[in-house]
Amino acid sequence: MRENRWLACLLLASALALPVLSASCGGPRYYDPYYHDYHYWGPGEDAYYRRWEGETHREHREFRGRNRAEQKEYYDWRHQGEKH
């Protein structure tokens, strides 16, 4: 009986923790020092980034491989266009 209670508690704790853990697994996050927020790099942010690359006629490159000036340009574009 005691084992069943322990198992039930463990399953409940797992079920409650799952959304929190899965939300943090969305990919790397990048701190935006200009707007003081984080960009979680998942499919949504990647789509915006690739759109920015296209609109600014840049070849695709990983965000972290870009220099600070280009990263700032992206952050400016991204925050100007919360409507993007």
PDB file with SEQRES, HELIX, SHEET and CRYST1 records, atoms N, CA, C and O in Angstrom:
SEQRES   1 A   84  MET ARG GLU ASN ARG TRP LEU ALA CYS LEU LEU LEU ALA          
SEQRES   2 A   84  SER ALA LEU ALA LEU PRO VAL LEU SER ALA SER CYS GLY          
SEQRES   3 A   84  GLY PRO ARG TYR TYR ASP PRO TYR TYR HIS ASP TYR HIS          
SEQRES   4 A   84  TYR TRP GLY PRO GLY GLU ASP ALA TYR TYR ARG ARG TRP          
SEQRES   5 A   84  GLU GLY GLU THR HIS ARG GLU HIS ARG GLU PHE ARG GLY          
SEQRES   6 A   84  ARG ASN ARG ALA GLU GLN LYS GLU TYR TYR ASP TRP ARG          
SEQRES   7 A   84  HIS GLN GLY GLU LYS HIS                                      
HELIX    1 AA1 ARG A    2  ALA A   23  1                                  22    
HELIX    2 AA2 PRO A   43  GLU A   55  1                                  13    
HELIX    3 AA3 PHE A   63  GLY A   65  5                                   3    
HELIX    4 AA4 ARG A   68  GLN A   80  1                                  13    
SHEET    1 AA1 2 ARG A  29  ASP A  32  0                                        
SHEET    2 AA1 2 ASP A  37  TYR A  40 -1                                        
CRYST1    1.000    1.000    1.000  90.00  90.00  90.00 P 1           1          
ATOM      1  N   MET A   1       0.816  -1.192   0.000  1.00  0.00           N  
ATOM      2  CA  MET A   1       0.000   0.000   0.000  1.00  0.00           C  
ATOM      3  C   MET A   1       0.865   1.263   0.000  1.00  0.00           C  
ATOM      4  O   MET A   1       0.587   2.227  -0.713  1.00  0.00           O  
ATOM      5  N   ARG A   2       1.915   1.231   0.815  1.00  0.00           N  
ATOM      6  CA  ARG A   2       2.796   2.379   0.909  1.00  0.00           C  
ATOM      7  C   ARG A   2       3.507   2.620  -0.430  1.00  0.00           C  
ATOM      8  O   ARG A   2       3.717   3.767  -0.824  1.00  0.00           O  
ATOM      9  N   GLU A   3       3.876   1.537  -1.129  1.00  0.00           N  
ATOM     10  CA  GLU A   3       4.533   1.653  -2.425  1.00  0.00           C  
ATOM     11  C   GLU A   3       3.605   2.293  -3.453  1.00  0.00           C  
ATOM     12  O   GLU A   3       4.056   3.089  -4.276  1.00  0.00           O  
ATOM     13  N   ASN A   4       2.324   1.959  -3.416  1.00  0.00           N  
ATOM     14  CA  ASN A   4       1.362   2.554  -4.334  1.00  0.00           C  
ATOM     15  C   ASN A   4       1.232   4.056  -4.107  1.00  0.00           C  
ATOM     16  O   ASN A   4       1.113   4.827  -5.059  1.00  0.00           O  
ATOM     17  N   ARG A   5       1.255   4.461  -2.858  1.00  0.00           N  
ATOM     18  CA  ARG A   5       1.168   5.892  -2.533  1.00  0.00           C  
ATOM     19  C   ARG A   5       2.409   6.620  -3.063  1.00  0.00           C  
ATOM     20  O   ARG A   5       2.310   7.712  -3.623  1.00  0.00           O  
ATOM     21  N   TRP A   6       3.582   5.995  -2.877  1.00  0.00           N  
ATOM     22  CA  TRP A   6       4.828   6.585  -3.359  1.00  0.00           C  
ATOM     23  C   TRP A   6       4.796   6.706  -4.890  1.00  0.00           C  
ATOM     24  O   TRP A   6       5.194   7.733  -5.440  1.00  0.00           O  
ATOM     25  N   LEU A   7       4.335   5.683  -5.557  1.00  0.00           N  
ATOM     26  CA  LEU A   7       4.248   5.690  -7.011  1.00  0.00           C  
ATOM     27  C   LEU A   7       3.261   6.757  -7.483  1.00  0.00           C  
ATOM     28  O   LEU A   7       3.536   7.462  -8.455  1.00  0.00           O  
ATOM     29  N   ALA A   8       2.140   6.883  -6.822  1.00  0.00           N  
ATOM     30  CA  ALA A   8       1.149   7.902  -7.182  1.00  0.00           C  
ATOM     31  C   ALA A   8       1.733   9.304  -7.026  1.00  0.00           C  
ATOM     32  O   ALA A   8       1.526  10.165  -7.882  1.00  0.00           O  
ATOM     33  N   CYS A   9       2.457   9.532  -5.940  1.00  0.00           N  
ATOM     34  CA  CYS A   9       3.092  10.847  -5.727  1.00  0.00           C  
ATOM     35  C   CYS A   9       4.127  11.136  -6.809  1.00  0.00           C  
ATOM     36  O   CYS A   9       4.215  12.257  -7.310  1.00  0.00           O  
ATOM     37  N   LEU A  10       4.899  10.134  -7.161  1.00  0.00           N  
ATOM     38  CA  LEU A  10       5.918  10.295  -8.196  1.00  0.00           C  
ATOM     39  C   LEU A  10       5.284  10.616  -9.549  1.00  0.00           C  
ATOM     40  O   LEU A  10       5.761  11.493 -10.270  1.00  0.00           O  
ATOM     41  N   LEU A  11       4.222   9.914  -9.886  1.00  0.00           N  
ATOM     42  CA  LEU A  11       3.529  10.175 -11.157  1.00  0.00           C  
ATOM     43  C   LEU A  11       2.909  11.572 -11.183  1.00  0.00           C  
ATOM     44  O   LEU A  11       2.962  12.259 -12.203  1.00  0.00           O  
ATOM     45  N   LEU A  12       2.327  11.987 -10.068  1.00  0.00           N  
ATOM     46  CA  LEU A  12       1.744  13.319  -9.990  1.00  0.00           C  
ATOM     47  C   LEU A  12       2.815  14.397 -10.126  1.00  0.00           C  
ATOM     48  O   LEU A  12       2.626  15.379 -10.844  1.00  0.00           O  
ATOM     49  N   ALA A  13       3.927  14.213  -9.443  1.00  0.00           N  
ATOM     50  CA  ALA A  13       5.029  15.180  -9.541  1.00  0.00           C  
ATOM     51  C   ALA A  13       5.561  15.255 -10.969  1.00  0.00           C  
ATOM     52  O   ALA A  13       5.870  16.340 -11.460  1.00  0.00           O  
ATOM     53  N   SER A  14       5.667  14.120 -11.629  1.00  0.00           N  
ATOM     54  CA  SER A  14       6.140  14.095 -13.017  1.00  0.00           C  
ATOM     55  C   SER A  14       5.171  14.827 -13.938  1.00  0.00           C  
ATOM     56  O   SER A  14       5.585  15.595 -14.806  1.00  0.00           O  
ATOM     57  N   ALA A  15       3.890  14.585 -13.742  1.00  0.00           N  
ATOM     58  CA  ALA A  15       2.883  15.235 -14.579  1.00  0.00           C  
ATOM     59  C   ALA A  15       2.895  16.750 -14.388  1.00  0.00           C  
ATOM     60  O   ALA A  15       2.695  17.495 -15.348  1.00  0.00           O  
ATOM     61  N   LEU A  16       3.125  17.206 -13.175  1.00  0.00           N  
ATOM     62  CA  LEU A  16       3.170  18.643 -12.915  1.00  0.00           C  
ATOM     63  C   LEU A  16       4.455  19.275 -13.436  1.00  0.00           C  
ATOM     64  O   LEU A  16       4.449  20.438 -13.840  1.00  0.00           O  
ATOM     65  N   ALA A  17       5.550  18.533 -13.433  1.00  0.00           N  
ATOM     66  CA  ALA A  17       6.837  19.074 -13.863  1.00  0.00           C  
ATOM     67  C   ALA A  17       7.004  19.063 -15.373  1.00  0.00           C  
ATOM     68  O   ALA A  17       7.787  19.850 -15.905  1.00  0.00           O  
ATOM     69  N   LEU A  18       6.298  18.204 -16.070  1.00  0.00           N  
ATOM     70  CA  LEU A  18       6.483  18.050 -17.510  1.00  0.00           C  
ATOM     71  C   LEU A  18       6.324  19.350 -18.299  1.00  0.00           C  
ATOM     72  O   LEU A  18       7.186  19.640 -19.129  1.00  0.00           O  
ATOM     73  N   PRO A  19       5.275  20.149 -18.091  1.00  0.00           N  
ATOM     74  CA  PRO A  19       5.166  21.392 -18.869  1.00  0.00           C  
ATOM     75  C   PRO A  19       6.320  22.359 -18.617  1.00  0.00           C  
ATOM     76  O   PRO A  19       6.772  23.038 -19.539  1.00  0.00           O  
ATOM     77  N   VAL A  20       6.782  22.425 -17.413  1.00  0.00           N  
ATOM     78  CA  VAL A  20       7.896  23.325 -17.081  1.00  0.00           C  
ATOM     79  C   VAL A  20       9.162  22.859 -17.770  1.00  0.00           C  
ATOM     80  O   VAL A  20       9.882  23.665 -18.360  1.00  0.00           O  
ATOM     81  N   LEU A  21       9.439  21.580 -17.701  1.00  0.00           N  
ATOM     82  CA  LEU A  21      10.642  21.046 -18.317  1.00  0.00           C  
ATOM     83  C   LEU A  21      10.596  21.135 -19.831  1.00  0.00           C  
ATOM     84  O   LEU A  21      11.607  21.457 -20.456  1.00  0.00           O  
ATOM     85  N   SER A  22       9.469  20.863 -20.428  1.00  0.00           N  
ATOM     86  CA  SER A  22       9.388  20.902 -21.887  1.00  0.00           C  
ATOM     87  C   SER A  22       9.460  22.327 -22.412  1.00  0.00           C  
ATOM     88  O   SER A  22       9.957  22.541 -23.518  1.00  0.00           O  
ATOM     89  N   ALA A  23       8.982  23.300 -21.660  1.00  0.00           N  
ATOM     90  CA  ALA A  23       9.063  24.698 -22.097  1.00  0.00           C  
ATOM     91  C   ALA A  23      10.505  25.161 -22.155  1.00  0.00           C  
ATOM     92  O   ALA A  23      10.854  25.978 -23.008  1.00  0.00           O  
ATOM     93  N   SER A  24      11.338  24.664 -21.279  1.00  0.00           N  
ATOM     94  CA  SER A  24      12.728  25.097 -21.265  1.00  0.00           C  
ATOM     95  C   SER A  24      13.563  24.374 -22.314  1.00  0.00           C  
ATOM     96  O   SER A  24      14.731  24.715 -22.500  1.00  0.00           O  
ATOM     97  N   CYS A  25      13.003  23.398 -22.997  1.00  0.00           N  
ATOM     98  CA  CYS A  25      13.739  22.639 -23.998  1.00  0.00           C  
ATOM     99  C   CYS A  25      13.488  23.157 -25.400  1.00  0.00           C  
ATOM    100  O   CYS A  25      13.692  22.423 -26.366  1.00  0.00           O  
ATOM    101  N   GLY A  26      13.060  24.373 -25.536  1.00  0.00           N  
ATOM    102  CA  GLY A  26      12.733  24.913 -26.841  1.00  0.00           C  
ATOM    103  C   GLY A  26      13.930  25.292 -27.673  1.00  0.00           C  
ATOM    104  O   GLY A  26      13.765  25.772 -28.794  1.00  0.00           O  
ATOM    105  N   GLY A  27      15.110  25.098 -27.173  1.00  0.00           N  
ATOM    106  CA  GLY A  27      16.315  25.463 -27.883  1.00  0.00           C  
ATOM    107  C   GLY A  27      17.100  26.469 -27.076  1.00  0.00           C  
ATOM    108  O   GLY A  27      16.694  26.858 -25.981  1.00  0.00           O  
ATOM    109  N   PRO A  28      18.230  26.889 -27.625  1.00  0.00           N  
ATOM    110  CA  PRO A  28      19.052  27.836 -26.870  1.00  0.00           C  
ATOM    111  C   PRO A  28      18.348  29.181 -26.724  1.00  0.00           C  
ATOM    112  O   PRO A  28      17.444  29.515 -27.490  1.00  0.00           O  
ATOM    113  N   ARG A  29      18.770  29.920 -25.753  1.00  0.00           N  
ATOM    114  CA  ARG A  29      18.225  31.260 -25.591  1.00  0.00           C  
ATOM    115  C   ARG A  29      19.364  32.247 -25.655  1.00  0.00           C  
ATOM    116  O   ARG A  29      20.465  31.991 -25.167  1.00  0.00           O  
ATOM    117  N   TYR A  30      19.079  33.375 -26.265  1.00  0.00           N  
ATOM    118  CA  TYR A  30      20.068  34.418 -26.436  1.00  0.00           C  
ATOM    119  C   TYR A  30      19.587  35.665 -25.719  1.00  0.00           C  
ATOM    120  O   TYR A  30      18.440  36.083 -25.881  1.00  0.00           O  
ATOM    121  N   TYR A  31      20.463  36.254 -24.929  1.00  0.00           N  
ATOM    122  CA  TYR A  31      20.128  37.483 -24.221  1.00  0.00           C  
ATOM    123  C   TYR A  31      20.328  38.651 -25.164  1.00  0.00           C  
ATOM    124  O   TYR A  31      21.375  38.781 -25.800  1.00  0.00           O  
ATOM    125  N   ASP A  32      19.333  39.485 -25.248  1.00  0.00           N  
ATOM    126  CA  ASP A  32      19.374  40.690 -26.078  1.00  0.00           C  
ATOM    127  C   ASP A  32      19.764  41.850 -25.161  1.00  0.00           C  
ATOM    128  O   ASP A  32      18.924  42.360 -24.420  1.00  0.00           O  
ATOM    129  N   PRO A  33      21.045  42.274 -25.204  1.00  0.00           N  
ATOM    130  CA  PRO A  33      21.503  43.317 -24.288  1.00  0.00           C  
ATOM    131  C   PRO A  33      20.948  44.702 -24.603  1.00  0.00           C  
ATOM    132  O   PRO A  33      21.042  45.610 -23.777  1.00  0.00           O  
ATOM    133  N   TYR A  34      20.376  44.869 -25.778  1.00  0.00           N  
ATOM    134  CA  TYR A  34      19.855  46.175 -26.178  1.00  0.00           C  
ATOM    135  C   TYR A  34      18.428  46.387 -25.695  1.00  0.00           C  
ATOM    136  O   TYR A  34      18.032  47.503 -25.359  1.00  0.00           O  
ATOM    137  N   TYR A  35      17.660  45.300 -25.666  1.00  0.00           N  
ATOM    138  CA  TYR A  35      16.260  45.378 -25.236  1.00  0.00           C  
ATOM    139  C   TYR A  35      16.021  44.635 -23.922  1.00  0.00           C  
ATOM    140  O   TYR A  35      14.895  44.562 -23.429  1.00  0.00           O  
ATOM    141  N   HIS A  36      17.105  44.085 -23.364  1.00  0.00           N  
ATOM    142  CA  HIS A  36      17.078  43.439 -22.046  1.00  0.00           C  
ATOM    143  C   HIS A  36      16.025  42.332 -21.944  1.00  0.00           C  
ATOM    144  O   HIS A  36      15.238  42.286 -20.999  1.00  0.00           O  
ATOM    145  N   ASP A  37      16.032  41.451 -22.932  1.00  0.00           N  
ATOM    146  CA  ASP A  37      15.145  40.300 -22.882  1.00  0.00           C  
ATOM    147  C   ASP A  37      15.854  39.105 -23.508  1.00  0.00           C  
ATOM    148  O   ASP A  37      16.980  39.218 -23.992  1.00  0.00           O  
ATOM    149  N   TYR A  38      15.188  37.978 -23.493  1.00  0.00           N  
ATOM    150  CA  TYR A  38      15.756  36.756 -24.057  1.00  0.00           C  
ATOM    151  C   TYR A  38      14.971  36.354 -25.293  1.00  0.00           C  
ATOM    152  O   TYR A  38      13.759  36.551 -25.373  1.00  0.00           O  
ATOM    153  N   HIS A  39      15.677  35.796 -26.242  1.00  0.00           N  
ATOM    154  CA  HIS A  39      15.064  35.218 -27.430  1.00  0.00           C  
ATOM    155  C   HIS A  39      15.305  33.719 -27.355  1.00  0.00           C  
ATOM    156  O   HIS A  39      16.449  33.266 -27.390  1.00  0.00           O  
ATOM    157  N   TYR A  40      14.236  32.957 -27.253  1.00  0.00           N  
ATOM    158  CA  TYR A  40      14.318  31.504 -27.190  1.00  0.00           C  
ATOM    159  C   TYR A  40      14.330  30.982 -28.616  1.00  0.00           C  
ATOM    160  O   TYR A  40      13.366  31.169 -29.359  1.00  0.00           O  
ATOM    161  N   TRP A  41      15.407  30.337 -28.995  1.00  0.00           N  
ATOM    162  CA  TRP A  41      15.594  29.956 -30.386  1.00  0.00           C  
ATOM    163  C   TRP A  41      14.926  28.631 -30.680  1.00  0.00           C  
ATOM    164  O   TRP A  41      15.524  27.565 -30.535  1.00  0.00           O  
ATOM    165  N   GLY A  42      13.694  28.718 -31.088  1.00  0.00           N  
ATOM    166  CA  GLY A  42      12.941  27.558 -31.527  1.00  0.00           C  
ATOM    167  C   GLY A  42      12.498  27.810 -32.954  1.00  0.00           C  
ATOM    168  O   GLY A  42      13.016  28.708 -33.616  1.00  0.00           O  
ATOM    169  N   PRO A  43      11.551  27.032 -33.430  1.00  0.00           N  
ATOM    170  CA  PRO A  43      11.078  27.197 -34.811  1.00  0.00           C  
ATOM    171  C   PRO A  43      10.516  28.592 -35.098  1.00  0.00           C  
ATOM    172  O   PRO A  43      10.705  29.109 -36.199  1.00  0.00           O  
ATOM    173  N   GLY A  44       9.837  29.206 -34.141  1.00  0.00           N  
ATOM    174  CA  GLY A  44       9.258  30.533 -34.373  1.00  0.00           C  
ATOM    175  C   GLY A  44      10.320  31.601 -34.552  1.00  0.00           C  
ATOM    176  O   GLY A  44      10.264  32.391 -35.495  1.00  0.00           O  
ATOM    177  N   GLU A  45      11.285  31.625 -33.646  1.00  0.00           N  
ATOM    178  CA  GLU A  45      12.351  32.638 -33.744  1.00  0.00           C  
ATOM    179  C   GLU A  45      13.205  32.394 -34.973  1.00  0.00           C  
ATOM    180  O   GLU A  45      13.657  33.339 -35.620  1.00  0.00           O  
ATOM    181  N   ASP A  46      13.428  31.124 -35.296  1.00  0.00           N  
ATOM    182  CA  ASP A  46      14.211  30.806 -36.478  1.00  0.00           C  
ATOM    183  C   ASP A  46      13.513  31.310 -37.743  1.00  0.00           C  
ATOM    184  O   ASP A  46      14.173  31.770 -38.674  1.00  0.00           O  
ATOM    185  N   ALA A  47      12.204  31.225 -37.778  1.00  0.00           N  
ATOM    186  CA  ALA A  47      11.463  31.724 -38.942  1.00  0.00           C  
ATOM    187  C   ALA A  47      11.634  33.234 -39.086  1.00  0.00           C  
ATOM    188  O   ALA A  47      11.844  33.740 -40.189  1.00  0.00           O  
ATOM    189  N   TYR A  48      11.543  33.953 -37.960  1.00  0.00           N  
ATOM    190  CA  TYR A  48      11.775  35.402 -38.018  1.00  0.00           C  
ATOM    191  C   TYR A  48      13.198  35.698 -38.479  1.00  0.00           C  
ATOM    192  O   TYR A  48      13.406  36.580 -39.312  1.00  0.00           O  
ATOM    193  N   TYR A  49      14.161  34.983 -37.956  1.00  0.00           N  
ATOM    194  CA  TYR A  49      15.562  35.211 -38.294  1.00  0.00           C  
ATOM    195  C   TYR A  49      15.812  34.985 -39.783  1.00  0.00           C  
ATOM    196  O   TYR A  49      16.488  35.782 -40.434  1.00  0.00           O  
ATOM    197  N   ARG A  50      15.265  33.902 -40.314  1.00  0.00           N  
ATOM    198  CA  ARG A  50      15.454  33.628 -41.743  1.00  0.00           C  
ATOM    199  C   ARG A  50      14.742  34.680 -42.606  1.00  0.00           C  
ATOM    200  O   ARG A  50      15.213  35.027 -43.689  1.00  0.00           O  
ATOM    201  N   ARG A  51      13.631  35.167 -42.124  1.00  0.00           N  
ATOM    202  CA  ARG A  51      12.938  36.244 -42.843  1.00  0.00           C  
ATOM    203  C   ARG A  51      13.799  37.501 -42.866  1.00  0.00           C  
ATOM    204  O   ARG A  51      13.906  38.170 -43.894  1.00  0.00           O  
ATOM    205  N   TRP A  52      14.417  37.822 -41.719  1.00  0.00           N  
ATOM    206  CA  TRP A  52      15.312  38.981 -41.637  1.00  0.00           C  
ATOM    207  C   TRP A  52      16.481  38.813 -42.602  1.00  0.00           C  
ATOM    208  O   TRP A  52      16.865  39.754 -43.298  1.00  0.00           O  
ATOM    209  N   GLU A  53      17.045  37.598 -42.636  1.00  0.00           N  
ATOM    210  CA  GLU A  53      18.147  37.356 -43.570  1.00  0.00           C  
ATOM    211  C   GLU A  53      17.706  37.616 -45.007  1.00  0.00           C  
ATOM    212  O   GLU A  53      18.438  38.225 -45.787  1.00  0.00           O  
ATOM    213  N   GLY A  54      16.516  37.156 -45.347  1.00  0.00           N  
ATOM    214  CA  GLY A  54      16.017  37.370 -46.712  1.00  0.00           C  
ATOM    215  C   GLY A  54      15.759  38.831 -47.020  1.00  0.00           C  
ATOM    216  O   GLY A  54      16.143  39.326 -48.080  1.00  0.00           O  
ATOM    217  N   GLU A  55      15.106  39.525 -46.091  1.00  0.00           N  
ATOM    218  CA  GLU A  55      14.784  40.932 -46.309  1.00  0.00           C  
ATOM    219  C   GLU A  55      16.028  41.808 -46.373  1.00  0.00           C  
ATOM    220  O   GLU A  55      16.020  42.851 -47.027  1.00  0.00           O  
ATOM    221  N   THR A  56      17.092  41.394 -45.702  1.00  0.00           N  
ATOM    222  CA  THR A  56      18.320  42.190 -45.694  1.00  0.00           C  
ATOM    223  C   THR A  56      19.383  41.613 -46.630  1.00  0.00           C  
ATOM    224  O   THR A  56      20.541  42.030 -46.602  1.00  0.00           O  
ATOM    225  N   HIS A  57      18.976  40.653 -47.455  1.00  0.00           N  
ATOM    226  CA  HIS A  57      19.823  40.075 -48.504  1.00  0.00           C  
ATOM    227  C   HIS A  57      21.126  39.496 -47.948  1.00  0.00           C  
ATOM    228  O   HIS A  57      22.205  39.726 -48.494  1.00  0.00           O  
ATOM    229  N   ARG A  58      21.008  38.759 -46.876  1.00  0.00           N  
ATOM    230  CA  ARG A  58      22.165  38.100 -46.275  1.00  0.00           C  
ATOM    231  C   ARG A  58      22.108  36.606 -46.551  1.00  0.00           C  
ATOM    232  O   ARG A  58      21.030  36.020 -46.660  1.00  0.00           O  
ATOM    233  N   GLU A  59      23.277  36.002 -46.662  1.00  0.00           N  
ATOM    234  CA  GLU A  59      23.344  34.540 -46.758  1.00  0.00           C  
ATOM    235  C   GLU A  59      23.034  33.982 -45.377  1.00  0.00           C  
ATOM    236  O   GLU A  59      23.290  34.625 -44.359  1.00  0.00           O  
ATOM    237  N   HIS A  60      22.474  32.766 -45.359  1.00  0.00           N  
ATOM    238  CA  HIS A  60      22.152  32.165 -44.067  1.00  0.00           C  
ATOM    239  C   HIS A  60      23.424  31.827 -43.306  1.00  0.00           C  
ATOM    240  O   HIS A  60      24.374  31.265 -43.851  1.00  0.00           O  
ATOM    241  N   ARG A  61      23.410  32.187 -42.037  1.00  0.00           N  
ATOM    242  CA  ARG A  61      24.485  31.865 -41.114  1.00  0.00           C  
ATOM    243  C   ARG A  61      23.867  31.725 -39.739  1.00  0.00           C  
ATOM    244  O   ARG A  61      22.876  32.389 -39.433  1.00  0.00           O  
ATOM    245  N   GLU A  62      24.435  30.875 -38.912  1.00  0.00           N  
ATOM    246  CA  GLU A  62      23.950  30.745 -37.548  1.00  0.00           C  
ATOM    247  C   GLU A  62      24.007  32.106 -36.870  1.00  0.00           C  
ATOM    248  O   GLU A  62      24.941  32.878 -37.083  1.00  0.00           O  
ATOM    249  N   PHE A  63      23.003  32.390 -36.053  1.00  0.00           N  
ATOM    250  CA  PHE A  63      22.948  33.684 -35.370  1.00  0.00           C  
ATOM    251  C   PHE A  63      24.201  33.922 -34.540  1.00  0.00           C  
ATOM    252  O   PHE A  63      24.766  35.016 -34.558  1.00  0.00           O  
ATOM    253  N   ARG A  64      24.634  32.896 -33.813  1.00  0.00           N  
ATOM    254  CA  ARG A  64      25.796  33.086 -32.939  1.00  0.00           C  
ATOM    255  C   ARG A  64      27.076  33.318 -33.728  1.00  0.00           C  
ATOM    256  O   ARG A  64      28.074  33.762 -33.159  1.00  0.00           O  
ATOM    257  N   GLY A  65      27.071  33.030 -35.026  1.00  0.00           N  
ATOM    258  CA  GLY A  65      28.235  33.271 -35.873  1.00  0.00           C  
ATOM    259  C   GLY A  65      28.301  34.682 -36.429  1.00  0.00           C  
ATOM    260  O   GLY A  65      29.292  35.066 -37.052  1.00  0.00           O  
ATOM    261  N   ARG A  66      27.262  35.442 -36.208  1.00  0.00           N  
ATOM    262  CA  ARG A  66      27.239  36.826 -36.690  1.00  0.00           C  
ATOM    263  C   ARG A  66      27.956  37.737 -35.708  1.00  0.00           C  
ATOM    264  O   ARG A  66      28.004  37.465 -34.509  1.00  0.00           O  
ATOM    265  N   ASN A  67      28.511  38.821 -36.233  1.00  0.00           N  
ATOM    266  CA  ASN A  67      29.185  39.757 -35.344  1.00  0.00           C  
ATOM    267  C   ASN A  67      28.156  40.577 -34.565  1.00  0.00           C  
ATOM    268  O   ASN A  67      26.961  40.537 -34.861  1.00  0.00           O  
ATOM    269  N   ARG A  68      28.630  41.313 -33.578  1.00  0.00           N  
ATOM    270  CA  ARG A  68      27.713  42.056 -32.694  1.00  0.00           C  
ATOM    271  C   ARG A  68      26.865  43.068 -33.448  1.00  0.00           C  
ATOM    272  O   ARG A  68      25.694  43.256 -33.117  1.00  0.00           O  
ATOM    273  N   ALA A  69      27.429  43.717 -34.448  1.00  0.00           N  
ATOM    274  CA  ALA A  69      26.680  44.723 -35.203  1.00  0.00           C  
ATOM    275  C   ALA A  69      25.501  44.066 -35.928  1.00  0.00           C  
ATOM    276  O   ALA A  69      24.396  44.610 -35.934  1.00  0.00           O  
ATOM    277  N   GLU A  70      25.731  42.905 -36.536  1.00  0.00           N  
ATOM    278  CA  GLU A  70      24.651  42.210 -37.233  1.00  0.00           C  
ATOM    279  C   GLU A  70      23.614  41.688 -36.248  1.00  0.00           C  
ATOM    280  O   GLU A  70      22.415  41.743 -36.520  1.00  0.00           O  
ATOM    281  N   GLN A  71      24.067  41.181 -35.106  1.00  0.00           N  
ATOM    282  CA  GLN A  71      23.115  40.720 -34.100  1.00  0.00           C  
ATOM    283  C   GLN A  71      22.241  41.887 -33.632  1.00  0.00           C  
ATOM    284  O   GLN A  71      21.034  41.728 -33.447  1.00  0.00           O  
ATOM    285  N   LYS A  72      22.850  43.052 -33.445  1.00  0.00           N  
ATOM    286  CA  LYS A  72      22.063  44.227 -33.033  1.00  0.00           C  
ATOM    287  C   LYS A  72      21.053  44.603 -34.113  1.00  0.00           C  
ATOM    288  O   LYS A  72      19.912  44.946 -33.802  1.00  0.00           O  
ATOM    289  N   GLU A  73      21.463  44.541 -35.381  1.00  0.00           N  
ATOM    290  CA  GLU A  73      20.528  44.831 -36.472  1.00  0.00           C  
ATOM    291  C   GLU A  73      19.321  43.896 -36.410  1.00  0.00           C  
ATOM    292  O   GLU A  73      18.180  44.321 -36.590  1.00  0.00           O  
ATOM    293  N   TYR A  74      19.596  42.611 -36.150  1.00  0.00           N  
ATOM    294  CA  TYR A  74      18.487  41.662 -36.051  1.00  0.00           C  
ATOM    295  C   TYR A  74      17.592  42.003 -34.875  1.00  0.00           C  
ATOM    296  O   TYR A  74      16.370  42.025 -35.016  1.00  0.00           O  
ATOM    297  N   TYR A  75      18.181  42.269 -33.714  1.00  0.00           N  
ATOM    298  CA  TYR A  75      17.378  42.605 -32.535  1.00  0.00           C  
ATOM    299  C   TYR A  75      16.548  43.861 -32.792  1.00  0.00           C  
ATOM    300  O   TYR A  75      15.380  43.918 -32.407  1.00  0.00           O  
ATOM    301  N   ASP A  76      17.140  44.871 -33.443  1.00  0.00           N  
ATOM    302  CA  ASP A  76      16.382  46.093 -33.764  1.00  0.00           C  
ATOM    303  C   ASP A  76      15.202  45.758 -34.674  1.00  0.00           C  
ATOM    304  O   ASP A  76      14.074  46.187 -34.431  1.00  0.00           O  
ATOM    305  N   TRP A  77      15.479  44.989 -35.717  1.00  0.00           N  
ATOM    306  CA  TRP A  77      14.426  44.593 -36.660  1.00  0.00           C  
ATOM    307  C   TRP A  77      13.337  43.818 -35.951  1.00  0.00           C  
ATOM    308  O   TRP A  77      12.146  44.044 -36.170  1.00  0.00           O  
ATOM    309  N   ARG A  78      13.762  42.899 -35.096  1.00  0.00           N  
ATOM    310  CA  ARG A  78      12.802  42.033 -34.403  1.00  0.00           C  
ATOM    311  C   ARG A  78      11.900  42.829 -33.471  1.00  0.00           C  
ATOM    312  O   ARG A  78      10.703  42.558 -33.382  1.00  0.00           O  
ATOM    313  N   HIS A  79      12.470  43.813 -32.774  1.00  0.00           N  
ATOM    314  CA  HIS A  79      11.670  44.580 -31.829  1.00  0.00           C  
ATOM    315  C   HIS A  79      10.858  45.682 -32.517  1.00  0.00           C  
ATOM    316  O   HIS A  79       9.790  46.053 -32.029  1.00  0.00           O  
ATOM    317  N   GLN A  80      11.339  46.195 -33.615  1.00  0.00           N  
ATOM    318  CA  GLN A  80      10.533  47.151 -34.389  1.00  0.00           C  
ATOM    319  C   GLN A  80       9.290  46.471 -34.894  1.00  0.00           C  
ATOM    320  O   GLN A  80       8.211  47.060 -34.953  1.00  0.00           O  
ATOM    321  N   GLY A  81       9.461  45.225 -35.255  1.00  0.00           N  
ATOM    322  CA  GLY A  81       8.371  44.532 -35.909  1.00  0.00           C  
ATOM    323  C   GLY A  81       7.728  43.492 -35.034  1.00  0.00           C  
ATOM    324  O   GLY A  81       7.550  42.357 -35.474  1.00  0.00           O  
ATOM    325  N   GLU A  82       7.373  43.826 -33.820  1.00  0.00           N  
ATOM    326  CA  GLU A  82       6.597  42.868 -33.045  1.00  0.00           C  
ATOM    327  C   GLU A  82       5.377  42.514 -33.876  1.00  0.00           C  
ATOM    328  O   GLU A  82       4.681  41.531 -33.623  1.00  0.00           O  
ATOM    329  N   LYS A  83       5.143  43.358 -34.886  1.00  0.00           N  
ATOM    330  CA  LYS A  83       4.047  43.107 -35.824  1.00  0.00           C  
ATOM    331  C   LYS A  83       4.482  42.194 -36.969  1.00  0.00           C  
ATOM    332  O   LYS A  83       3.636  41.769 -37.755  1.00  0.00           O  
ATOM    333  N   HIS A  84       5.797  41.874 -37.092  1.00  0.00           N  
ATOM    334  CA  HIS A  84       6.299  41.009 -38.181  1.00  0.00           C  
ATOM    335  C   HIS A  84       5.503  39.733 -38.218  1.00  0.00           C  
ATOM    336  O   HIS A  84       5.760  38.869 -39.056  1.00  0.00           O  
TER     337      HIS A  84                                                      
END                                                                             
